[in-house]
Amino acid sequence: MPSRNTVKDLGVLINDSLTLQSHINKVSATANQRVNLLMRVCVSRDQSTLVCATAYCVYVRLILEYNCAV
């Protein structure tokens, strides 16, 4: 059986030295992509601030807070 450097358990990536650095890198990259997309959408259209704040909570904050207790 081949060995792996990272393993995904309950949605959290853990590497062979039992650190969460790969998980943190993946989550922050995904959140950054969604923030960039959200900024383009909110700037290109005349949306209210409340709609953009709600979209941030739904699309970005949810990703950042998933398994944050780990």
MODELLER restraints for C-alpha pairs under 7 A, 6 or more apart:
rsr = mdl.restraints
at = mdl.atoms
rsr.add(forms.Gaussian(group=physical.xy_distance, feature=features.Distance(at['CA:5:A'], at['CA:15:A']), mean=5.48, stdev=0.5))
rsr.add(forms.Gaussian(group=physical.xy_distance, feature=features.Distance(at['CA:5:A'], at['CA:16:A']), mean=5.35, stdev=0.5))
rsr.add(forms.Gaussian(group=physical.xy_distance, feature=features.Distance(at['CA:6:A'], at['CA:13:A']), mean=6.27, stdev=0.5))
rsr.add(forms.Gaussian(group=physical.xy_distance, feature=features.Distance(at['CA:6:A'], at['CA:14:A']), mean=5.43, stdev=0.5))
rsr.add(forms.Gaussian(group=physical.xy_distance, feature=features.Distance(at['CA:6:A'], at['CA:15:A']), mean=4.06, stdev=0.5))
rsr.add(forms.Gaussian(group=physical.xy_distance, feature=features.Distance(at['CA:6:A'], at['CA:16:A']), mean=6.09, stdev=0.5))
rsr.add(forms.Gaussian(group=physical.xy_distance, feature=features.Distance(at['CA:7:A'], at['CA:13:A']), mean=5.58, stdev=0.5))
rsr.add(forms.Gaussian(group=physical.xy_distance, feature=features.Distance(at['CA:7:A'], at['CA:14:A']), mean=5.40, stdev=0.5))
rsr.add(forms.Gaussian(group=physical.xy_distance, feature=features.Distance(at['CA:7:A'], at['CA:15:A']), mean=6.29, stdev=0.5))
rsr.add(forms.Gaussian(group=physical.xy_distance, feature=features.Distance(at['CA:8:A'], at['CA:14:A']), mean=6.36, stdev=0.5))
rsr.add(forms.Gaussian(group=physical.xy_distance, feature=features.Distance(at['CA:12:A'], at['CA:23:A']), mean=6.15, stdev=0.5))
rsr.add(forms.Gaussian(group=physical.xy_distance, feature=features.Distance(at['CA:13:A'], at['CA:20:A']), mean=6.49, stdev=0.5))
rsr.add(forms.Gaussian(group=physical.xy_distance, feature=features.Distance(at['CA:13:A'], at['CA:22:A']), mean=6.28, stdev=0.5))
rsr.add(forms.Gaussian(group=physical.xy_distance, feature=features.Distance(at['CA:13:A'], at['CA:23:A']), mean=4.73, stdev=0.5))
rsr.add(forms.Gaussian(group=physical.xy_distance, feature=features.Distance(at['CA:14:A'], at['CA:20:A']), mean=5.31, stdev=0.5))
rsr.add(forms.Gaussian(group=physical.xy_distance, feature=features.Distance(at['CA:14:A'], at['CA:22:A']), mean=6.95, stdev=0.5))
rsr.add(forms.Gaussian(group=physical.xy_distance, feature=features.Distance(at['CA:14:A'], at['CA:23:A']), mean=6.80, stdev=0.5))
rsr.add(forms.Gaussian(group=physical.xy_distance, feature=features.Distance(at['CA:15:A'], at['CA:22:A']), mean=6.88, stdev=0.5))
rsr.add(forms.Gaussian(group=physical.xy_distance, feature=features.Distance(at['CA:27:A'], at['CA:63:A']), mean=6.83, stdev=0.5))
rsr.add(forms.Gaussian(group=physical.xy_distance, feature=features.Distance(at['CA:27:A'], at['CA:64:A']), mean=6.57, stdev=0.5))
rsr.add(forms.Gaussian(group=physical.xy_distance, feature=features.Distance(at['CA:31:A'], at['CA:60:A']), mean=5.44, stdev=0.5))
rsr.add(forms.Gaussian(group=physical.xy_distance, feature=features.Distance(at['CA:31:A'], at['CA:63:A']), mean=6.55, stdev=0.5))
rsr.add(forms.Gaussian(group=physical.xy_distance, feature=features.Distance(at['CA:31:A'], at['CA:64:A']), mean=6.86, stdev=0.5))
rsr.add(forms.Gaussian(group=physical.xy_distance, feature=features.Distance(at['CA:34:A'], at['CA:59:A']), mean=6.92, stdev=0.5))
rsr.add(forms.Gaussian(group=physical.xy_distance, feature=features.Distance(at['CA:34:A'], at['CA:60:A']), mean=6.28, stdev=0.5))
rsr.add(forms.Gaussian(group=physical.xy_distance, feature=features.Distance(at['CA:35:A'], at['CA:60:A']), mean=6.64, stdev=0.5))
rsr.add(forms.Gaussian(group=physical.xy_distance, feature=features.Distance(at['CA:42:A'], at['CA:52:A']), mean=6.30, stdev=0.5))
